[in-house]
Amino acid sequence: MSKTGKIYGINGPVIYLKGDTGFKMSEMVYVGKEKLVGEVISLDKDRTTIQVYEETSGLRPGEIVEATGEAVSVTLAPGILDNIFDGIERPLERIAESAGAFITRGISVDSLDMEKLWDTTITVKPGEVLHGGDVIAEVQETRAIVHRCMVPPELSGTVTFAAQNGKYTIKDHIVTLELEDGTEKELTMMQRWPIRVARPSRSRIPASVPLITGQRILDTMFPIAKGGTAAIPGGFGTGKTMTQHQIAKWSDADIIIYIGCGERGNEMTQVLEEFSQLVDPRSGNPLMDRTTLIANTSNMPVAAREASIYTGLTLAEYYRDMGYDVAIMADSTSRWAEALRELSGRLEEMPAEEGFPAYLASRLSGFYERAGMMHNLNGTDGSVTIIGAVSPQGGDFSEPVTQNTKRFVRCFWGLDKSLAYARHFPAIHWLTSYSEYLIDLGGWYRDHVSPKFVDDRNRFMAILNQENSLMEIVKLIGGDVLPDDQKLTLEIAKVIRLGFLQQNAFHKDDTCVSMEKQFKMMEIILYLYQKSRELVARGMPMSVLKAEHIFERVIAIKYDVPNDNLQMLDLYRQEIDDFYDAVLEKNA
């Protein structure tokens, strides 16, 4: 018999029950006549506190709260991909069919389609001994992804029954396990998992492989590893969402989980419309075939915003357990932190800096620490990469969410509003950003791109740092007084900024660039620098070098060289040699 209690007090999304209800911590409950979904967040002998994931208007003291006996969990089975959920894994399309454009309170729909028949290949036979994580069936979930149905992590035993290959729903019995205590357990394609508990793995693997995004400033200057963590902080209009869109579209992750946490409704609408029309450049199939969207807009209940991050993370860990590389786009963790702050205020907890709860740092660390490259229970390797946008008010990076996030991520892509206002995108500033993965990934770059790759990248950073120092002088006394070698440094830094770091998301050849093209572009820019320095050392003034327009030609490489014809890049080296000879000849 399920335990029940009566509502004693209501404070927005927080409700109180008087007396000892017998509820458990983190247990899911149904609240009131409309059976609103809630979660137990505090217990003592006299009072139970529950946060409700739906609008509480109209609730009254005295209404019944019923326990479910399980924690807030998500359903894991075929059908997750190419789907759009709210913060507690309710499918928005099915809600729209029954309730219209806005989610009505107390609506109850299955997270996944229970009636759809999936063409299923059973991969086990009677007599086999299975352990948690072992694959029992395979389903072609979308054209891009094979879904591997697994034994729940806590179970192990011997197969006594295995169904024939055929069409089954996710709730059909396909395998029977005889557990070690002699009881039998019927397995389906479906399992449930609590969102606040990390799924187990065998071991964590050190970062050694980059997540290739096709964005030059990320892949070359500030790379992130598969299984890594990154933060994208920036003020309004600096391009956080656009940067995450580009990574979601072009990265070499197998699966994308996009979490719109407290975002504006029009932004989420744009995401939904764009993603449904995009074609996956790797397979030619729709991008949604390997994408799941979790939409929790700013007008949805604040408690569900707090849960949406964990819902997306649990879905990602499930696909990681199958051996896939999953990338999570969390947009934005600041709005998630604001939900924590609002709930904490209603619970009358002691506030810390700027009103955020004292446990903000531990919640952020618990979220980012669930990323990683893992050796799974079934012997496969998979990864969860977390890329979280941060929206500091007024673009102030000293506020608590940004500062605490920096403590737990190893990659920091700081967006700069002055770059954004100058239409330099991605507006990631090379002087405030950093990546601690560069050393870890050095071996991969050496083996897969070039032994010179990291050295070239470091030379780029040195030139950009020199430019920053020289610009302080230029601001004070003007650029004309600089010697020609320093003028050359400023000119090459401009080529790097405009021709390499700046990237056009709407240009067919510039929106995504291979590692090979990135390296060759670096080599050409550095070759131009070398040849120009030789000319300056011979006494050639910078005005003569600029008159040949070679710097503009090299900046235009990103547009002029198609991605499928990189041999054209070799012509630029010859063009630089011709420029060198022409300058010498004219000024002989």
C-alpha positions in Angstrom: 0.0 0.0 0.0 1.4 3.4 -1.0 2.2 5.9 1.7 0.3 9.2 1.7 0.4 12.5 3.4 -1.7 15.8 3.5 -0.5 19.2 2.3 0.0 21.5 5.2 1.7 24.5 3.5 2.4 25.8 0.0 5.2 28.2 -1.0 5.4 28.4 -4.8 6.9 25.1 -6.1 7.7 24.0 -2.5 5.0 22.2 -0.4 5.1 21.0 3.2 3.5 17.9 4.8 3.0 17.8 8.6 4.0 14.8 10.7 5.9 11.6 9.9 4.7 10.6 6.4 7.1 7.6 5.9 8.3 9.1 2.6 12.0 8.5 1.6 14.5 11.2 0.6 14.5 11.9 -3.2 11.3 9.8 -3.6 9.0 10.8 -6.4 5.4 11.7 -5.3 2.1 12.6 -6.9 0.6 15.8 -5.5 -3.1 16.7 -5.2 -6.1 15.7 -7.3 -4.2 16.4 -10.5 -1.3 14.2 -9.5 1.4 16.8 -10.1 4.9 15.3 -10.2 7.1 16.1 -7.2 10.2 15.0 -5.3 11.0 14.8 -1.6 13.9 17.1 -0.8 13.9 17.4 3.0 12.7 15.2 5.8 12.5 15.5 9.6 10.2 13.8 12.2 7.7 16.6 12.1 7.8 17.8 8.5 8.3 16.6 4.9 9.3 19.1 2.2 8.6 18.4 -1.5 9.5 20.3 -4.7 6.9 20.1 -7.4 7.9 20.0 -11.1 4.7 21.6 -12.2 2.7 24.8 -11.6 1.1 24.7 -8.1 -1.6 27.3 -8.6 -4.9 26.1 -7.2 -3.4 23.6 -4.8 -4.9 23.7 -1.3 -3.9 22.5 2.1 -5.5 19.2 2.9 -5.0 17.7 -0.5 -3.4 14.2 -0.6 0.2 13.5 -1.6 1.0 9.9 -2.7 4.4 8.3 -2.7 5.5 6.2 -5.7 8.2 4.1 -4.0 10.9 5.1 -6.4 13.2 8.1 -7.0 12.7 10.5 -9.9 13.8 8.4 -12.8 14.0 8.3 -16.5 12.9 5.5 -18.9 15.8 4.1 -20.9 14.9 2.2 -24.1 14.8 2.7 -27.9 12.9 5.8 -28.9 15.0 8.4 -27.0 16.8 9.7 -30.1 15.0 12.0 -32.5 12.8 13.1 -29.7 12.1 16.3 -27.7 11.4 16.0 -23.9 10.7 18.5 -21.1 12.8 18.5 -18.0 11.4 15.3 -16.6 11.4 13.3 -19.8 7.8 13.9 -21.0 7.7 13.9 -24.8 6.6 17.4 -25.9 5.2 16.3 -29.3 2.8 13.8 -27.6 1.8 16.4 -25.0 1.1 18.9 -27.8 -1.2 16.3 -29.5 -3.3 16.0 -26.3 -3.0 19.3 -24.6 -2.0 21.9 -27.2 1.0 24.3 -27.3 1.3 24.7 -23.6 1.9 21.9 -21.1 -1.2 21.5 -18.9 -0.8 20.5 -15.3 -1.0 16.9 -14.2 -0.7 15.6 -17.8 0.4 12.0 -17.8 2.0 10.5 -20.9 4.5 7.7 -21.3 8.1 9.0 -21.8 8.6 6.7 -24.8 6.2 5.0 -27.3 5.1 1.7 -25.6 3.2 0.4 -28.7 5.8 0.9 -31.4 7.2 -2.4 -32.7 11.0 -2.4 -33.1 12.9 -4.8 -35.3 14.9 -6.6 -32.7 18.0 -8.9 -32.9 18.4 -11.0 -29.7 22.2 -11.4 -29.0 22.1 -14.0 -26.1 21.2 -17.7 -25.9 19.9 -19.8 -23.0 22.8 -21.0 -20.7 24.9 -17.8 -21.1 26.0 -16.1 -17.9 25.3 -12.3 -18.0 26.4 -9.5 -15.8 25.2 -5.9 -15.5 25.8 -3.9 -18.7 25.9 -6.9 -21.0 24.0 -6.5 -24.3 21.0 -8.7 -24.7 19.4 -7.2 -27.9 20.2 -4.8 -30.7 17.7 -2.4 -32.3 18.3 0.0 -35.3 16.9 3.0 -33.4 17.6 5.5 -36.1 19.5 5.3 -39.4 22.6 6.5 -37.6 22.5 4.6 -34.3 22.2 1.0 -33.2 20.5 0.8 -29.8 22.1 -1.9 -27.6 19.6 -3.1 -24.9 21.6 -4.0 -21.8 21.1 -5.9 -18.5 20.5 -3.4 -15.7 23.8 -2.7 -13.9 22.7 -4.3 -10.6 21.6 -7.7 -12.1 23.6 -10.8 -13.0 22.6 -14.4 -13.7 22.1 -17.2 -16.2 19.9 -16.9 -19.3 17.0 -19.4 -19.1 14.9 -17.9 -22.0 15.8 -15.8 -25.0 13.1 -14.7 -27.5 13.5 -15.2 -31.2 14.5 -12.3 -33.5 11.5 -10.3 -34.5 9.4 -7.3 -33.8 8.8 -6.3 -30.2 7.6 -3.3 -28.1 10.0 -2.0 -25.5 7.8 -3.5 -22.7 7.7 -7.1 -24.2 9.5 -9.8 -22.4 12.6 -10.9 -24.4 15.0 -12.5 -22.0 14.7 -14.3 -18.6 17.6 -14.3 -16.2 17.9 -16.8 -13.3 19.6 -14.7 -10.6 22.1 -16.0 -8.1 19.5 -16.4 -5.4 17.5 -18.7 -7.7 14.7 -16.2 -8.5 13.9 -15.4 -12.1 13.9 -11.9 -13.6 12.1 -11.1 -16.9 14.0 -8.5 -18.9 12.5 -6.1 -21.5 14.2 -3.5 -23.7 13.3 -0.9 -21.1 14.9 0.0 -17.8 14.5 2.9 -15.3 17.3 4.8 -13.7 17.3 7.6 -11.0 18.5 10.9 -12.5 20.6 12.0 -9.6 22.7 8.7 -9.4 25.6 8.3 -11.9 25.4 5.0 -13.8 28.3 2.7 -12.9 31.3 1.9 -15.0 34.4 -0.3 -14.7 37.0 2.5 -14.7 37.8 6.0 -15.9 40.2 6.4 -18.8 42.6 9.4 -19.0 41.8 12.0 -21.7 43.8 11.3 -24.9 41.5 11.9 -27.9 40.1 15.3 -28.9 36.5 16.1 -29.6 36.9 17.4 -33.2 34.4 20.3 -33.6 35.5 21.8 -37.0 35.9 25.2 -35.2 39.5 26.3 -35.6 39.8 28.3 -32.4 38.6 25.3 -30.4 40.3 22.4 -32.2 43.7 24.2 -32.6 43.9 26.8 -29.8 41.8 25.5 -27.0 40.9 21.8 -27.6 38.6 19.7 -25.5 39.0 16.0 -25.0 36.3 13.4 -25.4 35.1 12.9 -21.9 36.2 16.4 -21.0 34.4 19.4 -19.6 34.2 23.0 -20.9 32.5 26.2 -20.0 31.4 28.9 -22.4 30.8 32.1 -20.4 29.6 35.3 -22.0 27.2 38.1 -21.7 24.0 38.6 -23.7 24.5 38.4 -27.5 28.1 37.1 -27.4 27.3 33.8 -29.1 27.1 31.1 -26.4 24.1 29.4 -28.0 25.5 29.7 -31.5 28.8 28.2 -30.5 27.0 25.3 -28.9 24.9 24.9 -32.1 28.1 24.7 -34.2 29.6 22.0 -31.9 26.3 20.1 -31.9 26.2 20.2 -35.7 29.8 19.5 -36.6 31.5 17.7 -33.8 32.6 14.0 -34.2 30.5 12.9 -31.2 28.2 9.9 -32.0 25.3 11.4 -30.1 24.2 14.9 -29.0 22.1 15.7 -26.0 21.0 19.4 -26.1 19.6 20.7 -22.9 17.8 24.0 -23.1 17.7 24.9 -19.4 15.7 28.0 -18.7 16.3 29.4 -22.2 14.0 31.8 -24.0 11.1 30.1 -25.8 12.1 31.7 -29.2 15.6 30.4 -28.9 14.5 26.9 -28.2 12.0 27.1 -31.1 14.9 28.1 -33.4 16.9 25.1 -32.1 14.0 22.7 -32.7 13.4 24.1 -36.2 17.1 24.2 -37.2 18.0 20.8 -35.9 15.0 19.1 -37.6 16.2 20.5 -41.0 19.9 19.8 -40.7 21.7 17.0 -42.5 24.4 15.1 -40.6 27.6 15.8 -42.7 29.0 12.4 -41.7 26.1 10.1 -42.8 23.9 12.3 -45.0 20.9 11.4 -42.7 19.0 14.0 -40.7 21.0 15.3 -37.7 18.1 14.5 -35.4 18.8 10.8 -36.0 21.6 11.1 -33.4 20.2 14.0 -31.3 17.9 14.3 -28.3 16.6 17.7 -27.2 15.5 18.6 -23.7 13.5 21.8 -23.8 12.9 23.6 -20.5 12.1 27.2 -21.4 12.1 30.1 -19.0 8.3 30.1 -18.5 8.3 26.4 -17.4 8.2 25.6 -13.7 11.5 26.4 -12.0 11.9 23.0 -10.2 11.8 21.1 -13.5 14.6 23.4 -14.8 16.8 22.1 -11.9 15.9 18.5 -12.8 16.4 18.9 -16.6 20.3 18.9 -16.3 20.2 15.6 -14.6 17.7 14.1 -17.0 20.0 14.9 -20.0 23.0 13.6 -18.1 21.4 10.3 -17.4 20.4 9.8 -21.0 24.0 10.6 -22.0 25.4 8.0 -19.6 23.0 5.4 -20.9 24.3 5.8 -24.5 27.9 6.0 -23.1 27.3 2.5 -21.6 26.6 1.2 -25.2 30.1 2.4 -26.3 29.1 5.7 -27.9 30.8 9.1 -27.5 28.1 11.5 -26.3 28.3 15.3 -26.1 26.0 17.3 -23.8 25.2 21.0 -24.6 23.9 22.5 -21.4 22.5 26.0 -22.2 22.6 27.5 -19.6 24.0 26.4 -16.3 23.4 29.9 -14.9 19.7 29.5 -15.3 20.0 26.1 -13.6 21.8 27.9 -10.7 19.1 30.5 -10.6 16.5 27.7 -10.1 18.6 26.4 -7.2 18.7 29.9 -5.8 15.0 30.4 -6.0 14.2 27.0 -4.4 16.8 27.6 -1.7 15.2 31.0 -0.9 11.8 29.4 -0.6 13.3 26.8 1.7 14.6 29.6 3.9 18.2 28.3 3.7 21.1 30.5 4.6 22.2 32.3 1.4 25.9 32.5 0.3 27.4 34.9 -2.2 24.8 36.8 -4.3 22.0 34.8 -2.8 23.1 31.5 -4.3 22.9 28.5 -1.9 26.1 27.5 0.0 26.0 24.1 -1.9 26.2 25.7 -5.4 29.9 24.6 -5.8 29.2 21.0 -4.7 26.2 20.8 -7.1 28.3 22.1 -10.0 31.1 19.7 -9.2 28.7 16.8 -9.0 27.4 17.7 -12.4 30.7 18.1 -14.2 32.3 15.1 -12.5 29.8 12.8 -14.3 31.7 13.6 -17.5 34.5 11.3 -18.6 35.9 8.6 -20.9 34.9 5.3 -19.3 35.6 1.7 -19.6 32.1 0.3 -19.4 30.8 -2.7 -17.5 30.4 -4.6 -20.8 34.0 -4.0 -21.9 33.3 -1.2 -24.4 34.7 2.3 -24.1 32.4 5.4 -24.2 32.5 9.0 -23.2 30.3 11.8 -22.0 31.6 15.3 -22.8 29.9 18.2 -21.0 29.9 21.7 -22.6 28.1 24.1 -20.3 27.2 27.7 -21.3 27.3 30.3 -18.4 25.4 33.5 -18.6 26.9 35.9 -16.0 24.8 39.0 -15.5 26.3 41.9 -17.3 29.1 39.7 -18.6 30.8 39.8 -15.2 33.1 36.7 -15.0 33.7 37.3 -11.3 30.2 36.2 -10.3 29.8 33.0 -8.3 28.5 30.6 -11.1 31.4 31.5 -13.5 34.0 31.3 -10.7 32.8 28.0 -9.3 32.5 26.5 -12.8 36.1 27.4 -13.5 37.1 25.3 -10.6 35.7 22.1 -12.1 36.2 22.4 -15.8 39.5 22.0 -17.7 38.5 24.1 -20.7 37.4 27.7 -20.6 36.2 29.4 -23.7 35.7 33.0 -22.6 33.4 35.0 -24.9 34.2 38.7 -25.3 31.5 41.3 -26.0 33.9 43.7 -27.8 34.7 40.9 -30.3 31.0 40.1 -30.7 30.1 43.8 -31.3 32.9 43.9 -33.9 31.2 40.9 -35.6 34.2 38.6 -34.9 32.7 35.2 -34.3 33.2 32.9 -32.6 33.8 35.7 -30.0 36.1 33.5 -27.9 38.9 35.7 -26.7 42.3 34.0 -27.0 43.8 35.9 -24.0 41.1 35.0 -21.4 40.5 31.4 -22.6 42.6 28.3 -21.8 42.6 24.5 -22.2 44.3 22.1 -19.8 43.9 19.3 -22.3 46.6 20.5 -24.7 49.4 18.5 -23.1 47.1 15.4 -22.8 46.2 15.5 -26.5 49.8 16.2 -27.8 50.4 12.6 -28.6 47.2 12.4 -30.7 48.0 15.5 -32.7 51.5 14.2 -33.3 50.3 10.8 -34.6 47.1 11.9 -36.5 47.9 15.5 -37.8 51.6 16.4 -37.6 54.5 16.4 -35.2 54.7 20.2 -35.7 51.1 20.9 -34.8 51.5 21.8 -31.2 54.6 23.9 -31.9 52.8 25.8 -34.6 49.8 26.4 -32.2 52.2 27.7 -29.5 53.9 30.1 -32.0 50.4 31.5 -32.9 49.7 32.1 -29.2 53.1 33.8 -28.8 52.4 36.2 -31.7 48.9 37.0 -30.3 50.5 37.7 -26.9 53.1 40.0 -28.5 50.4 41.8 -30.3 48.6 42.4 -27.0 51.7 44.0 -25.5 52.4 46.1 -28.6 48.8 47.4 -28.7 49.4 49.0 -25.3 52.2 51.0 -26.9 50.2 51.8 -30.0 47.3 53.2 -27.8 49.7 55.5 -26.1 51.9 56.9 -28.9 50.5 55.5 -32.1 51.7 52.7 -34.5 53.9 54.8 -36.7 56.8 54.9 -34.2 57.1 51.1 -34.1 60.0 49.5 -35.9 59.1 47.4 -38.9 59.7 44.1 -37.2 57.0 45.0 -34.6 54.7 46.3 -37.3 55.1 42.9 -39.0 54.1 41.2 -35.8 50.9 43.3 -35.7 50.2 42.5 -39.3 50.7 38.7 -38.9 48.6 38.8 -35.7 45.8 40.4 -37.8 46.1 37.6 -40.3 45.8 35.1 -37.5 42.8 36.8 -36.0 40.8 37.4 -39.3 42.1 34.5 -41.3 42.2 31.8 -38.7 40.4 32.5 -35.5 37.4 34.2 -37.1 35.0 31.7 -38.7 31.8 32.2 -40.7 29.1 29.7 -39.6 27.1 30.5 -42.8 29.8 29.9 -45.4 29.8 26.3 -46.8 33.6 25.9 -46.7 34.2 27.9 -43.5 31.5 26.6 -41.2 33.4 23.3 -40.5 37.1 22.8 -41.2 39.1 19.5 -41.0 42.2 19.2 -38.8 44.3 18.8 -42.0 43.1 22.1 -43.4 43.6 23.8 -40.0 47.2 22.6 -39.8 48.0 23.6 -43.4 46.5 27.1 -42.8 48.7 27.5 -39.8 51.7 26.4 -41.8 51.0 29.0 -44.6 50.5 31.9 -42.1 53.8 31.0 -40.3 55.6 30.6 -43.7 54.4 34.1 -44.7 55.7 35.4 -41.3 59.1 33.7 -41.9 59.5 35.1 -45.4 58.2 38.6 -44.4 60.7 38.7 -41.5 63.5 37.9 -43.9 62.4 40.8 -46.1 62.2 43.2 -43.1 65.7 42.0 -41.9 66.9 43.0 -45.4 65.6 46.5 -44.7 62.3 46.4 -46.6 59.7 48.7 -45.0 56.3 47.3 -44.1 54.6 49.7 -46.5 56.3 47.9 -49.4 55.2 44.5 -48.1 51.6 45.6 -47.6 51.4 47.1 -51.1 51.6 43.6 -52.5 48.3 42.6 -50.8 49.7 39.2 -49.8 48.3 39.5 -46.3 44.8 39.9 -47.6 45.3 36.9 -49.9 46.3 34.7 -47.0 43.3 35.9 -44.9 41.0 34.8 -47.7 42.2 31.2 -47.7 39.3 30.2 -45.5 36.9 31.2 -48.2 38.9 30.5 -51.3 40.0 26.9 -50.7 37.2 24.4 -50.8 37.3 21.7 -48.1 37.3 19.0 -50.8 40.3 20.4 -52.7 43.1 21.0 -50.1 45.8 20.6 -52.8 45.0 24.3 -53.6 46.7 25.2 -50.3 50.1 24.2 -51.8 49.7 27.0 -54.3 49.8 29.6 -51.6 53.3 28.6 -50.5 54.4 29.2 -54.1 52.5 32.6 -54.1 54.4 33.6 -51.0 57.7 32.7 -52.7 56.7 34.8 -55.7 55.8 37.7 -53.4 59.2 37.4 -51.8 61.0 37.4 -55.1 58.9 40.3 -56.5 59.7 42.5 -53.5 63.4 41.8 -53.8 63.3 42.5 -57.5 61.4 45.8 -57.3 63.6 47.1 -54.5 66.9 45.7 -55.8 
